Amino acid sequence: SLVKVSQWYPSSQLCSSCGHNAGKKHLHIREWICPECKAHHDRDINASINILNEGIKILQFV
């Protein structure tokens, strides 16, 4: 199955551990720490986890 996640989904802003929205970050910021749960994230890996989880959520409603 192919699931399309909106290009506006804030995948790099959300903590993939706790879901906290930490807001926009400049593109030069490659790593960040969630201010809520203190999880350390690589920007791209975190975003890919969030996109996967969002795709799974979308599939559950199809």
C-alpha positions in Angstrom: 0.0 0.0 0.0 1.1 3.5 -0.7 0.0 6.1 1.8 0.4 9.8 1.1 1.3 12.0 4.1 0.6 15.7 3.6 3.6 17.8 2.7 2.4 20.2 5.5 2.6 17.5 8.2 5.1 18.9 10.8 7.3 15.7 10.8 10.5 17.5 11.8 8.8 19.6 14.5 7.2 16.7 16.5 9.1 14.6 19.0 8.8 11.0 17.9 9.1 9.9 21.5 6.4 12.0 23.3 4.6 13.9 20.5 5.5 17.3 21.8 5.5 20.0 19.0 8.8 21.8 19.5 8.2 24.3 16.7 10.0 25.1 13.5 13.8 24.9 13.3 16.2 26.4 10.9 17.5 23.9 8.3 21.0 24.1 9.7 19.8 22.5 13.0 20.4 18.8 12.4 20.0 17.5 16.0 17.8 18.7 18.8 16.6 17.7 22.3 12.9 17.6 23.1 12.2 20.2 25.8 9.4 18.0 27.2 10.9 14.5 27.5 14.6 15.3 26.8 14.9 12.8 24.0 17.8 13.5 21.6 16.8 13.5 17.9 18.6 13.5 14.6 16.3 15.7 12.5 15.9 13.4 9.6 15.5 10.1 11.5 13.0 11.8 13.8 11.0 13.1 10.8 11.0 9.7 9.1 9.7 8.0 12.3 6.9 10.6 12.5 6.0 10.1 8.8 5.9 6.3 9.3 3.7 6.7 12.3 1.4 9.1 10.5 1.1 6.7 7.6 0.1 3.9 9.9 -2.5 6.1 11.5 -3.9 7.0 8.1 -4.1 3.3 7.1 -6.1 2.5 10.2 -8.9 4.8 8.9 -9.0 3.4 5.4 
